[in-house]
Amino acid sequence: MAIINMLDKLKTRFSAWLFRHKIESGTIVLNQRRIFIIPTRQGFALAFVLVLMLLGDINYNLSLGYALTFLLAMIGIMTMLYAFRNLAQLEVRAGRADAVFSGETAQFLLHFHNRSALARYQLCLTKKATGLTPLCFDVPASQDSTIAFMLPATRRGWLALGELKLHTEFPLGLFHAWSYVHFDTRCVVYPKPLPDAPLPSGASPDGAGKHPVAGDDDFAGLRNYVAGDAMPRIAWKAFARGQGLQVKQFMSQVGEELWLDFSAAPDRTEEEKLARMARWVLDAEAQGLRYGLRLPDDELPPNNGAAHRDECLRRIALFNLPQQTQS
């Protein structure tokens, strides 16, 4: 038993040394140092059959048997070369990954560039210890292909793409060729918002919605001319119709202002409070409000817009989490 445990430890250390990789950025080129290849079960079975055939040829001195045996062996060797060439000199680059909410699926984009005049067939991407179905695809000759690798987002915080295995068994499934890629790409996972959570009261009496103020966005009618009004605002068409000297009025919609405060959330647990605040952020943005964010260790002044919404959700997602490293 002790010997078996020792052998397992040595195997683990040897694998860690042989397949050691570092987190990389930019474009990765799959050269001969990055590609590994071993026979599959079918490959070992073919080798076993070829050995039996060779022994039979030697025993019975079969000339045609020798020819068939060496022909099959040559086909096996060529299959190994084709499996290696299917990965060799392929360029891989990681693209962007948009933020998602917990419970959704994150989409990591990977760009494959094939400079060769030969197409690459039956390439597959897998991630260890996830149980995900391999993602298989082809890369046409002298073209780029963009592949979306999906990962489930199960909890808030950072979700790293991690180490991926790119492998192929093209063309006959006799050899398994593979390479590892580990990019420094990740996406932020927002907490899953509550389905319904009324907004807290804001600085205005009703605390929600928009109110009009004088501006330059929307036409709001005509009023009588007052000395000092700008000449371009005069409604000359109305004046020509005998309606007197009138001035065009314009209005802009300004959102009410409110604070989304962690301490104001009535929930018991921290995760429930953050889920409520995520719903508050989405609803406040949808209603066009100017909203600020208050967390126990952070504060973001009132504003609105997509960038402000995303920054609020990002701070909520990363609240009270330890510094996370990519894996």
C-alpha positions in Angstrom: 0.0 0.0 0.0 2.8 2.4 0.9 4.5 1.6 -2.4 1.3 2.4 -4.3 0.9 5.7 -2.5 4.5 6.6 -3.3 4.0 5.8 -6.9 0.9 8.0 -7.1 2.8 10.9 -5.5 5.7 10.4 -8.0 3.2 10.3 -10.9 1.5 13.5 -9.7 4.8 15.3 -9.3 6.0 14.1 -12.7 2.8 15.3 -14.3 3.0 18.7 -12.6 6.6 19.1 -13.8 6.0 17.9 -17.3 2.8 19.8 -17.9 3.6 22.9 -15.9 2.3 26.1 -17.4 2.0 29.8 -16.5 -0.8 32.2 -17.0 -0.2 34.0 -20.3 -1.5 37.0 -22.2 -1.5 38.0 -25.8 -1.3 35.4 -28.6 -0.1 31.9 -28.0 1.5 29.9 -30.8 1.3 26.1 -30.5 4.8 25.0 -31.3 6.3 21.6 -30.9 7.2 22.2 -27.3 3.6 22.9 -26.3 2.0 19.8 -28.1 1.8 16.4 -26.5 0.7 13.2 -28.1 -0.1 9.7 -27.0 -1.9 6.7 -28.6 -5.6 6.3 -27.8 -7.2 3.0 -26.8 -7.7 2.3 -30.5 -4.1 3.2 -31.2 -2.9 0.7 -28.6 -5.3 -1.9 -29.9 -3.9 -1.4 -33.4 -0.3 -1.7 -32.1 -1.2 -4.9 -30.4 -2.8 -6.3 -33.5 0.3 -5.3 -35.6 2.6 -7.1 -33.2 0.4 -10.3 -33.5 0.4 -10.0 -37.3 4.2 -9.5 -37.4 4.7 -12.7 -35.2 2.4 -14.6 -37.6 4.3 -13.3 -40.6 7.6 -14.4 -39.1 6.3 -17.8 -38.1 4.7 -18.6 -41.4 7.0 -16.5 -43.6 4.2 -14.7 -45.3 5.4 -12.1 -47.8 2.1 -10.5 -48.3 1.5 -10.5 -44.6 4.7 -8.5 -44.1 3.5 -6.0 -46.7 0.1 -5.6 -45.0 1.6 -5.3 -41.6 4.1 -2.6 -42.6 1.4 -0.8 -44.6 -0.9 -0.6 -41.6 2.1 0.5 -39.4 2.9 3.3 -41.9 -0.7 4.4 -41.8 -0.5 4.5 -38.0 2.6 6.7 -38.1 1.1 9.0 -40.7 -2.0 9.3 -38.5 0.3 10.5 -35.6 1.9 13.1 -37.9 -1.5 14.4 -39.0 -2.8 14.6 -35.4 0.3 16.7 -34.5 0.0 18.9 -37.6 -3.6 19.5 -36.8 -2.5 21.6 -33.8 1.0 22.8 -34.9 1.5 26.6 -35.4 -2.1 27.4 -34.6 -2.4 30.8 -32.9 -4.8 31.3 -30.0 -5.8 34.6 -28.4 -8.3 35.3 -25.7 -11.0 38.0 -26.3 -13.2 39.9 -23.9 -15.8 38.4 -21.5 -18.8 40.5 -20.5 -20.1 40.6 -16.9 -23.0 38.3 -16.0 -25.3 37.7 -13.1 -24.9 34.8 -10.8 -26.8 31.8 -12.1 -26.2 32.8 -15.7 -23.5 31.5 -18.1 -20.4 33.5 -18.8 -19.2 33.6 -22.4 -15.4 33.7 -23.0 -14.4 34.5 -26.6 -11.3 32.7 -28.0 -9.8 33.7 -31.3 -8.1 31.1 -33.4 -5.9 32.1 -36.4 -4.8 29.5 -38.9 -2.0 30.8 -41.1 -1.6 27.5 -42.8 -3.1 26.5 -46.1 -4.5 23.4 -44.4 -7.7 23.4 -42.5 -7.8 22.2 -38.9 -10.5 19.7 -38.1 -12.1 18.2 -35.0 -10.5 20.5 -32.5 -12.0 20.3 -29.0 -11.8 22.6 -25.9 -12.3 21.2 -22.4 -11.8 22.5 -18.9 -10.6 20.2 -16.2 -12.8 19.3 -13.2 -15.9 21.0 -14.6 -17.8 18.1 -16.2 -18.6 20.3 -19.2 -19.2 18.8 -22.6 -16.2 19.4 -24.9 -16.6 22.2 -27.4 -15.6 20.9 -30.8 -15.1 23.0 -33.9 -13.1 23.4 -37.1 -10.7 26.2 -38.2 -10.7 26.8 -42.0 -7.5 27.3 -43.9 -5.9 30.8 -43.8 -8.8 32.2 -41.7 -9.8 33.3 -38.2 -12.4 31.6 -36.1 -14.0 32.9 -32.9 -15.2 30.4 -30.4 -17.4 31.2 -27.4 -16.5 29.0 -24.5 -19.2 28.9 -21.9 -18.7 28.6 -18.1 -21.5 28.6 -15.5 -21.3 31.5 -13.1 -22.4 30.1 -9.8 -21.4 32.8 -7.3 -20.6 36.5 -7.3 -17.0 37.8 -7.7 -14.4 37.2 -10.3 -14.8 34.2 -12.7 -11.5 33.2 -14.3 -11.4 31.3 -17.6 -8.6 29.2 -16.1 -6.6 26.5 -17.8 -8.1 24.9 -20.9 -7.1 21.8 -22.8 -7.1 22.0 -26.6 -7.0 18.5 -28.1 -7.7 16.5 -31.3 -7.9 12.9 -32.4 -8.0 13.7 -36.1 -8.0 11.9 -38.5 -8.6 8.3 -37.4 -8.8 8.6 -33.6 -5.6 6.5 -33.1 -3.6 9.3 -31.4 -4.6 12.0 -28.9 -2.7 15.2 -29.4 -3.3 18.1 -26.9 -1.9 21.4 -25.6 -2.8 23.6 -22.6 -3.7 27.3 -22.8 -4.1 29.4 -19.7 -5.0 33.0 -20.4 -5.2 35.9 -17.8 -8.8 36.6 -18.7 -11.8 36.8 -16.4 -15.2 38.4 -15.9 -17.1 39.8 -13.0 -20.2 38.0 -11.8 -22.9 40.2 -10.3 -25.1 38.9 -7.5 -28.4 37.6 -8.7 -30.9 40.4 -8.1 -34.1 39.9 -6.2 -37.2 39.5 -8.4 -38.9 42.5 -6.7 -37.5 45.1 -4.2 -39.1 48.6 -3.9 -36.6 51.4 -4.2 -35.8 53.4 -1.0 -37.1 56.9 -0.8 -34.9 59.5 -2.4 -34.1 63.2 -1.9 -37.4 64.3 -3.7 -40.9 63.9 -2.2 -41.8 60.8 -4.2 -38.2 59.5 -4.6 -38.7 58.1 -8.0 -39.2 59.0 -11.7 -38.1 62.1 -13.6 -39.2 65.7 -13.5 -38.9 68.3 -16.3 -36.6 71.3 -16.1 -35.7 73.9 -18.7 -33.3 72.6 -21.2 -32.6 71.9 -24.9 -33.9 68.4 -25.5 -37.7 68.3 -26.1 -40.1 70.9 -27.5 -42.6 71.9 -24.8 -44.8 74.5 -26.5 -44.8 78.3 -27.0 -45.0 81.2 -24.7 -45.3 85.0 -25.1 -42.1 86.8 -26.0 -40.3 88.5 -23.0 -37.6 91.1 -23.6 -34.2 89.5 -23.5 -35.3 86.1 -25.0 -32.9 84.7 -27.6 -33.7 85.6 -31.2 -33.2 82.0 -32.5 -36.0 80.8 -30.1 -38.6 83.1 -31.6 -41.4 81.2 -33.5 -41.3 83.1 -36.8 -43.9 80.8 -38.4 -46.4 81.6 -35.6 -45.6 85.3 -36.0 -46.3 85.0 -39.7 -49.7 83.4 -39.0 -50.6 86.5 -36.9 -50.3 84.8 -33.5 -48.0 87.5 -32.2 -44.4 87.3 -31.1 -43.9 84.0 -29.3 -40.9 82.0 -28.1 -40.3 78.2 -28.4 -39.8 76.4 -25.0 -37.7 73.3 -24.6 -37.5 70.9 -21.6 -35.1 68.3 -20.4 -35.9 65.3 -18.1 -33.8 65.1 -15.0 -33.8 62.1 -12.8 -34.5 62.3 -9.1 -31.6 61.6 -6.8 -31.4 58.9 -4.2 -28.9 56.8 -2.2 -28.7 53.1 -2.3 -27.4 52.3 1.2 -26.3 48.9 2.3 -27.5 49.7 5.9 -31.0 50.5 4.6 -31.5 47.0 3.2 -33.9 45.1 5.6 -32.5 41.7 4.8 -30.7 39.6 7.4 -27.8 38.1 5.5 -25.1 39.9 3.6 -25.8 38.1 0.4 -29.5 38.9 0.6 -28.6 42.6 1.1 -26.4 42.6 -1.9 -29.0 40.9 -4.1 -31.5 43.6 -3.0 -29.0 46.3 -3.9 -28.4 44.8 -7.3 -32.2 45.0 -7.9 -32.1 48.6 -6.7 -29.4 49.6 -9.1 -31.2 48.0 -12.1 -34.5 49.6 -11.2 -33.0 53.1 -10.5 -31.2 53.0 -13.8 -34.4 51.9 -15.7 -36.3 54.8 -14.1 -33.7 57.3 -15.1 -32.7 58.3 -11.5 -29.5 59.8 -10.3 -28.4 57.3 -7.7 -25.4 56.8 -5.4 -24.1 53.7 -3.8 -23.1 53.3 -0.1 -21.3 50.2 1.1 -19.7 49.8 4.5 -16.2 50.3 3.1 -17.0 52.3 -0.1 -19.1 55.1 -1.6 -19.9 56.1 -5.1 -21.4 59.6 -5.7 -24.8 59.9 -7.5 -24.9 59.6 -11.2 -26.6 57.5 -13.9 -25.9 55.8 -17.2 -24.7 52.4 -18.3 -21.1 53.0 -17.0 -22.3 54.1 -13.6 -24.7 51.1 -13.4 -21.9 48.7 -14.3 -19.6 50.3 -11.7 -22.2 50.0 -9.0 -22.9 46.4 -9.8 -19.1 45.7 -9.9 -18.6 47.1 -6.4 -21.5 45.2 -5.1 -20.2 42.0 -6.7 -16.7 42.4 -5.2 -17.9 43.6 -1.8 -16.2 41.9 1.2 -14.4 39.3 -1.0 -10.8 38.4 -0.6 -8.3 39.1 -3.3 -9.0 36.4 -5.9 -6.3 34.9 -8.0 -6.9 33.3 -11.4 -6.9 29.5 -11.7 
